[in-house]
């Protein structure tokens, strides 16, 4: 870095249960900046769970891309990074932009040669974490297979359209249709949601009873390219939202968020587990098709249970 007065972006994050530590973080970081004769160009604060996307952090990254700051200063690495992979990817981007990164608590300064060597170690851990993620995805797929769920690129149900509609008119639930025809319930729901036969009037037939239960869940979905030569993760997210999450009336706080709220109708706990594992398996297959992989976290709103 040059001897010019550096413009620093301060970033602080606390959980909703620990907001009282936020002033301490900010004051300490401001004193550190003053001691180095730097200037604070931007100061942002995020409040919320580490499992959630951080909009203020994204704003700081955008400022770095516009070269409005020379370095980012954080209280601690776990305040900045969601995971080792996320930490490495963001630090790599900052390095390519020529923007420094300093973690006060760990005394990590990527503007120095020692700090850059530490970043190299993070790359090793990031690869290790990606391997763990792949193993978890494989385990989820294996579980789905044990439940008799299909794996791979979603199969077309066009050849079974008439049979699906016939069973639906007879009063079969969508879940029962899927089990009867050995296809995914997602495919059944998708076909019945958009009937293409104008001569069929569904109101003239008995409608299957609504499922008695509905649950709203928090979904965190991270999509990464398998390597630097792949650029498909944006298309994967668009496809997952359009083809899969739209079935569950998803909502998210803003366009680039990794966080979603989804609402799932289900009959019992076993049925809910099957629906979630099928959804995750289908998302994984969609990502794999474009040489990407996913990292997910599904939780109840009160965080009492996760998948």
VEXGUSE-384520 format. One record per residue: residue in one letter; x, y, z of N, C-alpha, C, O in turn; residue number from 0. Coordinates in steps of 0.1 Angstrom, whole numbers. Layout:
residues N
type,nX,nY,nZ,caX,caY,caZ,cX,cY,cZ,oX,oY,oZ,seq
A,X,Y,Z,X,Y,Z,X,Y,Z,X,Y,Z,NUM
...
This chain:
residues 307
type,nX,nY,nZ,caX,caY,caZ,cX,cY,cZ,oX,oY,oZ,seq
X,8,-12,0,0,0,0,9,13,0,20,12,5,0
X,4,23,-5,12,36,-6,11,43,7,4,39,16,1
X,18,54,8,19,62,20,7,72,21,6,80,30,2
X,-1,72,11,-13,82,12,-22,78,23,-21,67,29,3
X,-30,88,27,-39,85,38,-50,75,34,-57,77,24,4
X,-50,64,40,-59,53,36,-73,56,40,-76,60,51,5
X,-82,53,31,-96,54,34,-101,40,38,-100,30,30,6
X,-106,39,50,-110,26,56,-125,24,56,-133,34,59,7
X,-130,12,54,-143,9,56,-144,0,68,-139,-11,69,8
X,-152,5,78,-153,-3,90,-166,-12,89,-176,-8,85,9
X,-164,-25,94,-175,-34,94,-177,-40,108,-167,-46,113,10
X,-189,-40,113,-192,-46,126,-205,-54,125,-214,-49,119,11
X,-205,-65,131,-217,-73,131,-219,-80,145,-209,-84,151,12
X,-232,-80,150,-235,-86,162,-248,-94,160,-255,-91,150,13
X,-250,-104,168,-263,-111,168,-274,-103,174,-271,-93,181,14
X,-286,-107,172,-297,-99,178,-297,-100,193,-302,-91,200,15
X,-291,-111,199,-290,-112,213,-279,-105,220,-278,-105,232,16
X,-269,-100,212,-257,-94,217,-254,-80,212,-243,-77,209,17
X,-265,-72,210,-263,-59,204,-255,-50,213,-250,-40,208,18
X,-254,-52,225,-247,-43,234,-232,-43,232,-226,-33,236,19
X,-227,-52,224,-213,-52,222,-209,-44,209,-197,-41,206,20
X,-219,-39,202,-217,-32,190,-209,-19,192,-200,-16,185,21
X,-213,-11,202,-205,2,204,-191,-1,207,-182,7,203,22
X,-188,-12,215,-174,-15,218,-166,-18,206,-155,-14,205,23
X,-172,-26,197,-165,-30,185,-162,-17,177,-150,-15,173,24
X,-172,-8,175,-170,4,167,-159,13,173,-151,18,166,25
X,-160,15,186,-151,24,193,-136,19,191,-127,27,189,26
X,-135,6,193,-121,0,192,-116,1,178,-104,5,176,27
X,-124,-1,168,-119,0,154,-116,14,151,-107,17,143,28
X,-124,24,156,-122,38,153,-109,42,159,-101,50,153,29
X,-106,38,171,-93,41,178,-81,36,170,-71,42,169,30
X,-83,23,164,-72,17,157,-69,25,144,-58,27,140,31
X,-80,29,137,-78,38,125,-71,51,128,-62,55,121,32
X,-75,57,140,-69,70,144,-54,68,147,-46,76,144,33
X,-51,56,153,-37,54,157,-28,52,145,-16,54,145,34
X,-34,48,133,-26,46,121,-27,58,112,-22,58,100,35
X,-33,69,117,-35,81,108,-42,78,95,-39,84,85,36
X,-52,70,96,-61,67,85,-74,75,87,-75,82,97,37
X,-83,74,77,-96,80,78,-107,70,76,-105,62,67,38
X,-118,72,83,-129,63,81,-138,69,70,-144,79,71,39
X,-138,61,58,-146,66,47,-160,61,47,-170,67,42,40
X,-162,49,54,-175,43,54,-176,33,66,-166,26,69,41
X,-187,34,73,-189,26,85,-203,19,84,-213,26,83,42
X,-203,5,85,-215,-2,83,-216,-12,95,-206,-16,100,43
X,-229,-15,98,-232,-24,109,-243,-34,105,-253,-29,99,44
X,-241,-47,107,-251,-57,105,-256,-62,118,-247,-65,127,45
X,-268,-65,120,-274,-71,132,-282,-83,128,-291,-82,120,46
X,-278,-95,133,-286,-107,129,-277,-119,130,-265,-118,133,47
X,-284,-131,128,-277,-144,129,-266,-145,118,-267,-139,108,48
X,-255,-152,122,-245,-155,112,-249,-163,101,-243,-163,90,49
X,-261,-170,102,-266,-178,91,-273,-170,81,-278,-176,70,50
X,-275,-158,84,-283,-149,74,-274,-141,65,-262,-139,69,51
X,-279,-137,54,-271,-128,45,-269,-115,52,-278,-111,60,52
X,-259,-108,48,-255,-95,55,-256,-84,45,-246,-81,38,53
X,-267,-77,44,-268,-66,34,-258,-55,35,-254,-50,25,54
X,-255,-51,47,-245,-40,49,-231,-44,45,-224,-36,39,55
X,-228,-57,47,-215,-62,42,-214,-61,27,-204,-57,21,56
X,-225,-65,20,-226,-64,6,-224,-50,1,-218,-47,-9,57
X,-230,-40,8,-228,-26,5,-213,-22,6,-209,-14,-2,58
X,-207,-27,16,-192,-24,17,-184,-30,6,-175,-24,1,59
X,-188,-42,2,-181,-49,-9,-183,-41,-22,-174,-39,-30,60
X,-195,-35,-24,-198,-27,-36,-189,-14,-36,-185,-10,-46,61
X,-187,-9,-24,-179,3,-23,-165,0,-26,-158,8,-32,62
X,-160,-12,-22,-147,-17,-26,-145,-18,-41,-135,-15,-46,63
X,-155,-24,-47,-155,-25,-62,-154,-12,-69,-149,-11,-80,64
X,-160,-2,-63,-160,12,-69,-147,19,-65,-146,31,-68,65
X,-139,12,-57,-126,18,-52,-128,30,-44,-120,40,-44,66
X,-139,30,-36,-142,41,-27,-134,40,-14,-134,49,-6,67
X,-129,28,-11,-121,25,1,-108,18,-3,-108,11,-13,68
X,-98,19,6,-85,13,3,-84,0,11,-76,-9,8,69
X,-91,-1,22,-91,-13,30,-103,-15,39,-110,-5,41,70
X,-106,-27,43,-117,-30,52,-112,-35,65,-103,-43,66,71
X,-117,-29,76,-113,-33,90,-125,-39,97,-135,-33,98,72
X,-122,-51,102,-133,-58,110,-128,-61,124,-116,-62,126,73
X,-137,-64,133,-134,-67,146,-128,-81,147,-118,-83,154,74
X,-134,-91,140,-130,-105,141,-134,-112,128,-144,-108,122,75
X,-126,-122,124,-129,-129,112,-143,-135,111,-150,-134,101,76
X,-148,-140,122,-161,-146,122,-173,-136,122,-184,-139,119,77
X,-169,-123,124,-179,-113,121,-181,-110,106,-191,-106,102,78
X,-171,-113,99,-171,-110,84,-175,-123,76,-185,-122,68,79
X,-169,-134,78,-171,-146,70,-183,-155,75,-184,-157,87,80
X,-191,-159,66,-202,-169,69,-196,-183,71,-200,-190,79,81
X,-185,-186,63,-179,-199,63,-165,-197,59,-161,-186,54,82
X,-156,-207,59,-143,-206,55,-143,-203,40,-135,-195,35,83
X,-152,-210,32,-152,-208,18,-156,-193,15,-150,-187,6,84
X,-167,-188,22,-171,-174,20,-160,-165,23,-158,-155,16,85
X,-153,-167,34,-142,-159,39,-131,-158,28,-127,-147,24,86
X,-127,-170,23,-116,-170,13,-121,-163,0,-113,-156,-6,87
X,-133,-166,-4,-138,-160,-17,-138,-145,-16,-134,-138,-26,88
X,-143,-139,-5,-144,-125,-4,-130,-118,-3,-127,-108,-8,89
X,-121,-125,5,-107,-120,6,-100,-120,-7,-92,-112,-10,90
X,-102,-131,-15,-96,-132,-28,-101,-121,-37,-93,-115,-44,91
X,-114,-118,-37,-119,-107,-45,-113,-94,-41,-109,-86,-49,92
X,-112,-91,-28,-106,-79,-23,-92,-77,-27,-87,-67,-31,93
X,-84,-89,-27,-70,-89,-31,-69,-85,-46,-60,-77,-50,94
X,-78,-91,-54,-78,-88,-68,-82,-73,-71,-77,-67,-81,95
X,-90,-67,-62,-93,-53,-64,-83,-44,-59,-83,-32,-61,96
X,-73,-49,-52,-63,-41,-46,-67,-34,-33,-62,-24,-29,97
X,-77,-40,-27,-83,-35,-14,-78,-43,-2,-80,-56,-3,98
X,-72,-37,8,-67,-45,19,-78,-50,28,-90,-45,27,99
X,-74,-59,37,-84,-64,47,-76,-66,60,-65,-72,60,100
X,-82,-61,71,-75,-62,84,-86,-67,94,-97,-62,95,101
X,-82,-78,102,-90,-82,113,-83,-79,126,-72,-83,128,102
X,-89,-70,134,-83,-65,146,-79,-76,156,-68,-76,161,103
X,-89,-84,159,-87,-94,170,-76,-104,167,-67,-107,175,104
X,-76,-109,154,-66,-119,150,-53,-113,146,-43,-120,142,105
X,-52,-99,146,-40,-92,141,-36,-97,127,-25,-99,124,106
X,-46,-99,118,-44,-103,105,-45,-91,95,-56,-84,95,107
X,-35,-88,88,-34,-77,80,-30,-82,66,-18,-85,64,108
X,-39,-82,56,-36,-87,43,-28,-77,34,-25,-80,23,109
X,-25,-66,40,-17,-56,33,-2,-59,35,6,-53,29,110
X,1,-69,44,15,-73,46,17,-87,40,8,-94,37,111
X,30,-90,39,34,-103,33,30,-115,42,25,-125,37,112
X,31,-113,55,26,-123,65,11,-126,64,7,-137,64,113
X,4,-115,62,-11,-116,61,-14,-123,48,-24,-131,48,114
X,-7,-121,37,-10,-127,25,-7,-142,26,-14,-150,19,115
X,3,-146,33,6,-160,35,-5,-167,43,-8,-178,40,116
X,-11,-160,52,-22,-165,60,-34,-168,51,-41,-177,52,117
X,-36,-159,41,-47,-160,31,-45,-173,23,-55,-180,20,118
X,-32,-177,21,-30,-189,14,-34,-201,22,-39,-211,16,119
X,-32,-201,35,-37,-212,43,-53,-212,43,-58,-223,43,120
X,-59,-201,42,-74,-201,42,-78,-208,29,-89,-214,29,121
X,-71,-207,18,-75,-214,6,-75,-229,8,-84,-236,3,122
X,-65,-234,16,-65,-248,19,-77,-252,27,-83,-262,24,123
X,-80,-244,37,-92,-248,45,-105,-246,37,-114,-254,40,124
X,-105,-237,28,-117,-235,20,-120,-247,11,-131,-252,10,125
X,-109,-253,6,-110,-265,-2,-115,-277,6,-123,-285,2,126
X,-110,-277,19,-114,-288,28,-129,-286,31,-136,-296,32,127
X,-133,-274,33,-147,-272,36,-156,-275,24,-167,-281,26,128
X,-152,-272,12,-159,-276,0,-161,-291,-1,-171,-296,-5,129
X,-150,-298,3,-151,-313,3,-161,-318,13,-169,-327,10,130
X,-162,-311,25,-172,-315,35,-186,-313,29,-195,-321,32,131
X,-188,-301,22,-201,-298,17,-205,-308,7,-216,-313,7,132
X,-196,-312,-2,-199,-322,-12,-203,-336,-5,-212,-342,-10,133
X,-196,-339,6,-200,-351,13,-214,-350,19,-221,-360,19,134
X,-217,-338,24,-231,-337,30,-241,-338,19,-252,-343,21,135
X,-238,-332,7,-248,-333,-4,-250,-347,-8,-261,-352,-10,136
X,-239,-355,-9,-239,-369,-13,-248,-377,-2,-255,-385,-6,137
X,-245,-373,10,-253,-380,21,-268,-377,20,-276,-386,21,138
X,-271,-365,16,-285,-361,14,-292,-369,3,-303,-373,3,139
X,-284,-370,-8,-289,-377,-20,-291,-392,-17,-300,-398,-21,140
X,-281,-398,-9,-282,-412,-5,-295,-414,3,-302,-424,2,141
X,-297,-404,12,-309,-405,21,-322,-405,12,-332,-412,14,142
X,-322,-396,2,-333,-395,-7,-336,-407,-15,-347,-412,-17,143
X,-325,-414,-19,-326,-426,-26,-332,-437,-17,-340,-445,-22,144
X,-328,-437,-4,-334,-447,5,-349,-445,6,-356,-455,9,145
X,-353,-433,5,-367,-430,6,-374,-433,-8,-387,-431,-9,146
X,-367,-438,-18,-373,-441,-31,-374,-429,-40,-382,-429,-49,147
X,-367,-418,-37,-368,-406,-45,-359,-407,-57,-348,-412,-55,148
X,-363,-402,-68,-354,-402,-80,-342,-392,-78,-343,-382,-71,149
X,-331,-395,-85,-319,-387,-84,-315,-384,-98,-315,-393,-107,150
X,-310,-372,-101,-305,-368,-114,-313,-357,-120,-321,-351,-113,151
X,-311,-354,-132,-318,-343,-139,-333,-347,-138,-337,-358,-142,152
X,-341,-337,-133,-356,-340,-132,-361,-346,-145,-359,-340,-156,153
X,-369,-357,-144,-375,-363,-156,-388,-356,-160,-395,-351,-152,154
X,-390,-357,-173,-403,-351,-178,-414,-360,-174,-413,-372,-174,155
X,-426,-354,-171,-438,-362,-168,-448,-360,-180,-459,-364,-178,156
X,-443,-355,-191,-452,-353,-202,-459,-365,-207,-471,-365,-210,157
X,-452,-377,-206,-459,-389,-211,-469,-394,-201,-477,-403,-204,158
X,-469,-389,-189,-478,-393,-179,-489,-383,-175,-496,-384,-165,159
X,-490,-372,-183,-499,-361,-180,-513,-366,-179,-520,-363,-169,160
X,-518,-374,-188,-532,-379,-187,-535,-387,-175,-545,-385,-168,161
X,-525,-395,-171,-527,-404,-160,-527,-396,-147,-534,-398,-138,162
X,-518,-386,-146,-517,-377,-134,-530,-369,-132,-535,-369,-121,163
X,-535,-364,-143,-548,-356,-142,-560,-365,-139,-569,-361,-132,164
X,-559,-378,-144,-570,-387,-141,-570,-391,-126,-581,-391,-120,165
X,-559,-393,-121,-558,-397,-107,-562,-385,-98,-568,-386,-88,166
X,-558,-373,-102,-561,-361,-95,-577,-359,-95,-582,-355,-84,167
X,-583,-361,-106,-598,-359,-107,-605,-370,-98,-616,-368,-93,168
X,-598,-381,-96,-604,-392,-88,-603,-389,-73,-608,-396,-65,169
X,-595,-379,-70,-594,-375,-55,-581,-379,-49,-579,-377,-37,170
X,-571,-384,-57,-558,-387,-52,-551,-374,-48,-551,-364,-56,171
X,-544,-374,-37,-535,-363,-33,-523,-362,-42,-520,-373,-48,172
X,-517,-351,-43,-505,-350,-51,-494,-359,-46,-486,-365,-54,173
X,-493,-361,-33,-483,-370,-28,-486,-384,-32,-476,-392,-35,174
X,-498,-388,-31,-502,-402,-35,-500,-404,-50,-496,-415,-54,175
X,-503,-394,-58,-500,-396,-72,-485,-398,-75,-482,-407,-83,176
X,-477,-390,-68,-462,-392,-70,-458,-406,-66,-450,-412,-73,177
X,-463,-411,-55,-459,-424,-51,-464,-435,-60,-458,-445,-62,178
X,-477,-433,-65,-483,-443,-73,-475,-444,-87,-473,-455,-92,179
X,-471,-433,-92,-464,-433,-105,-449,-433,-104,-442,-433,-114,180
X,-444,-433,-92,-430,-433,-89,-423,-421,-96,-412,-423,-103,181
X,-429,-409,-94,-422,-397,-99,-422,-387,-87,-428,-390,-76,182
X,-415,-376,-89,-414,-366,-78,-427,-358,-76,-434,-355,-86,183
X,-430,-355,-64,-443,-347,-62,-441,-333,-67,-451,-327,-70,184
X,-428,-329,-68,-426,-315,-74,-431,-315,-88,-437,-305,-93,185
X,-428,-326,-96,-433,-326,-110,-448,-327,-111,-454,-321,-119,186
X,-454,-334,-101,-469,-335,-101,-475,-321,-98,-484,-317,-105,187
X,-469,-314,-88,-474,-301,-84,-473,-291,-96,-482,-283,-99,188
X,-461,-292,-103,-458,-283,-113,-468,-285,-125,-473,-275,-131,189
X,-471,-297,-128,-480,-300,-139,-494,-296,-136,-501,-290,-145,190
X,-499,-299,-124,-513,-296,-120,-515,-281,-118,-526,-276,-119,191
X,-504,-274,-115,-505,-259,-113,-507,-252,-126,-512,-241,-126,192
X,-503,-258,-137,-504,-252,-150,-511,-261,-160,-504,-266,-169,193
X,-524,-264,-158,-530,-274,-168,-530,-268,-182,-533,-256,-184,194
X,-527,-277,-191,-526,-272,-205,-537,-277,-214,-537,-276,-226,195
X,-547,-283,-208,-559,-288,-215,-571,-279,-212,-577,-281,-201,196
X,-575,-270,-221,-586,-261,-218,-599,-267,-217,-609,-261,-212,197
X,-600,-280,-221,-613,-287,-221,-616,-293,-207,-627,-298,-205,198
X,-606,-294,-199,-607,-300,-185,-611,-289,-176,-604,-279,-174,199
X,-623,-290,-169,-627,-281,-159,-626,-288,-146,-634,-296,-142,200
X,-616,-284,-138,-613,-291,-126,-623,-289,-115,-625,-298,-107,201
X,-631,-279,-116,-641,-276,-106,-652,-287,-106,-660,-288,-97,202
X,-654,-294,-118,-664,-304,-119,-660,-317,-112,-669,-326,-112,203
X,-648,-318,-107,-644,-330,-101,-641,-328,-86,-638,-317,-82,204
X,-642,-338,-78,-639,-337,-64,-624,-333,-62,-615,-339,-68,205
X,-622,-322,-54,-608,-318,-52,-603,-325,-39,-609,-326,-29,206
X,-590,-330,-40,-585,-337,-28,-584,-327,-17,-582,-315,-18,207
X,-587,-332,-5,-587,-324,7,-573,-317,9,-562,-323,6,208
X,-573,-305,14,-561,-297,16,-553,-304,27,-559,-310,36,209
X,-540,-304,26,-532,-309,37,-534,-301,49,-536,-289,49,210
X,-534,-308,60,-539,-301,73,-528,-292,78,-532,-282,86,211
X,-516,-294,75,-505,-285,81,-498,-277,71,-496,-282,59,212
X,-493,-266,75,-483,-258,67,-473,-253,77,-475,-249,88,213
X,-461,-252,72,-450,-247,80,-441,-237,72,-439,-240,60,214
X,-437,-226,78,-428,-217,71,-414,-219,77,-412,-219,89,215
X,-405,-220,68,-391,-223,71,-382,-213,66,-385,-206,56,216
X,-370,-212,72,-359,-203,67,-350,-212,59,-345,-222,64,217
X,-347,-208,47,-337,-215,39,-326,-205,35,-328,-194,30,218
X,-313,-210,38,-302,-203,34,-295,-211,23,-293,-223,24,219
X,-293,-205,11,-288,-212,-1,-276,-205,-7,-277,-194,-12,220
X,-265,-211,-6,-252,-206,-12,-249,-215,-24,-249,-227,-23,221
X,-246,-209,-35,-243,-216,-47,-229,-212,-52,-226,-200,-53,222
X,-220,-222,-54,-206,-219,-58,-203,-226,-71,-208,-237,-73,223
X,-194,-220,-79,-189,-227,-91,-179,-238,-86,-172,-235,-76,224
X,-178,-249,-93,-168,-259,-90,-154,-255,-92,-145,-259,-85,225
X,-151,-246,-101,-138,-241,-103,-139,-227,-110,-150,-222,-113,226
X,-127,-221,-111,-127,-207,-116,-131,-206,-131,-133,-195,-136,227
X,-132,-217,-138,-135,-216,-152,-150,-217,-154,-155,-216,-166,228
X,-158,-220,-144,-172,-221,-144,-179,-208,-140,-174,-202,-130,229
X,-189,-204,-147,-196,-191,-144,-211,-194,-144,-219,-186,-150,230
X,-215,-205,-138,-229,-208,-139,-238,-206,-127,-250,-209,-128,231
X,-232,-201,-116,-240,-201,-103,-252,-191,-104,-262,-194,-98,232
X,-251,-180,-112,-262,-171,-113,-274,-178,-120,-285,-176,-116,233
X,-271,-185,-131,-282,-192,-138,-288,-203,-129,-300,-206,-130,234
X,-279,-210,-121,-284,-220,-112,-294,-214,-102,-305,-220,-100,235
X,-291,-203,-96,-300,-197,-86,-313,-193,-93,-324,-195,-88,236
X,-312,-187,-105,-325,-184,-112,-333,-196,-115,-345,-195,-114,237
X,-327,-207,-119,-334,-219,-122,-340,-225,-110,-352,-230,-110,238
X,-333,-225,-99,-338,-231,-86,-350,-223,-82,-360,-228,-77,239
X,-349,-209,-82,-360,-201,-78,-372,-203,-87,-384,-204,-82,240
X,-370,-204,-100,-381,-205,-109,-388,-219,-109,-400,-220,-110,241
X,-379,-229,-108,-384,-243,-110,-388,-250,-97,-397,-258,-97,242
X,-381,-246,-86,-382,-254,-74,-388,-246,-63,-399,-249,-57,243
X,-382,-234,-59,-387,-227,-48,-400,-220,-51,-407,-216,-41,244
X,-403,-217,-63,-416,-211,-66,-428,-220,-62,-439,-216,-59,245
X,-425,-233,-60,-435,-243,-55,-439,-240,-41,-450,-244,-36,246
X,-430,-233,-34,-432,-231,-20,-434,-216,-16,-432,-212,-5,247
X,-438,-208,-26,-441,-194,-24,-430,-187,-17,-432,-180,-7,248
X,-418,-188,-22,-406,-183,-15,-407,-167,-15,-412,-161,-23,249
X,-401,-162,-4,-399,-148,-2,-384,-146,2,-378,-154,8,250
X,-378,-134,-2,-365,-131,3,-364,-116,5,-371,-108,-2,251
X,-356,-111,14,-356,-97,18,-352,-88,7,-356,-76,6,252
X,-343,-92,-2,-339,-84,-13,-333,-92,-24,-331,-104,-22,253
X,-331,-87,-36,-328,-94,-48,-316,-104,-47,-317,-115,-51,254
X,-305,-99,-41,-293,-107,-41,-291,-115,-28,-281,-121,-25,255
X,-302,-117,-20,-301,-123,-7,-299,-138,-9,-304,-144,-19,256
X,-292,-145,0,-291,-159,1,-302,-165,10,-303,-177,10,257
X,-310,-156,16,-320,-161,26,-334,-161,19,-337,-153,11,258
X,-341,-171,23,-355,-173,17,-364,-177,29,-360,-183,39,259
X,-377,-174,27,-387,-180,35,-396,-188,26,-400,-183,16,260
X,-398,-201,29,-406,-210,21,-417,-216,30,-415,-218,42,261
X,-428,-218,24,-440,-224,31,-443,-237,25,-446,-238,13,262
X,-443,-247,33,-444,-261,28,-457,-267,34,-458,-268,47,263
X,-466,-272,26,-478,-280,31,-473,-294,33,-466,-300,25,264
X,-478,-301,44,-474,-315,47,-484,-322,55,-493,-315,61,265
X,-483,-335,56,-493,-343,63,-488,-347,77,-496,-346,87,266
X,-475,-350,78,-469,-354,91,-454,-352,90,-449,-347,80,267
X,-447,-354,101,-433,-351,102,-425,-359,92,-416,-354,86,268
X,-429,-371,90,-421,-379,80,-423,-374,66,-414,-373,58,269
X,-435,-369,63,-438,-363,50,-430,-350,48,-425,-348,37,270
X,-429,-342,59,-422,-330,58,-407,-333,55,-401,-326,47,271
X,-401,-343,62,-387,-346,60,-385,-350,45,-376,-346,39,272
X,-395,-358,40,-393,-363,26,-394,-351,16,-386,-351,7,273
X,-403,-342,19,-404,-330,10,-392,-322,10,-387,-318,-1,274
X,-386,-320,22,-374,-311,23,-362,-318,16,-354,-312,9,275
X,-360,-331,19,-349,-338,13,-350,-339,-2,-340,-339,-10,276
X,-363,-341,-7,-365,-341,-21,-361,-327,-27,-355,-326,-38,277
X,-366,-316,-21,-363,-303,-25,-347,-301,-26,-342,-295,-36,278
X,-340,-304,-15,-326,-302,-15,-319,-311,-25,-309,-306,-32,279
X,-324,-323,-27,-318,-332,-37,-320,-326,-51,-310,-326,-60,280
X,-331,-321,-54,-334,-315,-67,-326,-302,-69,-321,-300,-81,281
X,-324,-294,-59,-315,-282,-60,-301,-286,-63,-294,-280,-71,282
X,-296,-297,-56,-283,-302,-58,-281,-307,-72,-270,-304,-78,283
X,-290,-314,-77,-290,-319,-91,-289,-308,-101,-282,-308,-111,284
X,-297,-297,-99,-297,-286,-108,-284,-279,-108,-279,-275,-118,285
X,-278,-277,-96,-264,-271,-95,-254,-280,-102,-245,-275,-109,286
X,-254,-293,-99,-245,-302,-105,-245,-302,-120,-235,-304,-127,287
X,-257,-301,-126,-259,-301,-140,-251,-290,-147,-246,-291,-158,288
X,-249,-278,-139,-241,-267,-145,-228,-266,-138,-222,-255,-138,289
X,-222,-277,-133,-209,-278,-127,-208,-268,-115,-198,-261,-114,290
X,-218,-268,-107,-218,-260,-95,-221,-269,-83,-225,-280,-85,291
X,-220,-264,-71,-225,-271,-59,-232,-262,-50,-230,-249,-51,292
X,-240,-267,-41,-247,-259,-32,-244,-262,-17,-239,-272,-14,293
X,-246,-251,-9,-245,-253,6,-258,-247,11,-262,-236,8,294
X,-265,-255,19,-278,-251,24,-280,-253,39,-273,-260,45,295
X,-289,-245,44,-293,-246,58,-308,-244,58,-313,-233,55,296
X,-316,-253,63,-330,-252,64,-334,-253,79,-330,-262,86,297
X,-341,-243,84,-345,-242,98,-359,-237,100,-365,-231,91,298
X,-365,-241,111,-377,-235,115,-375,-221,119,-364,-217,122,299
X,-386,-213,120,-384,-199,123,-379,-196,137,-372,-186,139,300
X,-381,-206,146,-376,-204,160,-363,-212,162,-358,-212,173,301
X,-357,-217,151,-344,-224,151,-344,-236,160,-333,-241,163,302
X,-356,-242,163,-356,-254,171,-352,-267,163,-348,-276,169,303
X,-354,-266,150,-351,-278,142,-345,-274,129,-349,-263,123,304
X,-335,-281,124,-329,-278,111,-327,-291,104,-326,-302,109,305
X,-325,-290,90,-323,-301,81,-310,-299,74,-306,-307,66,306
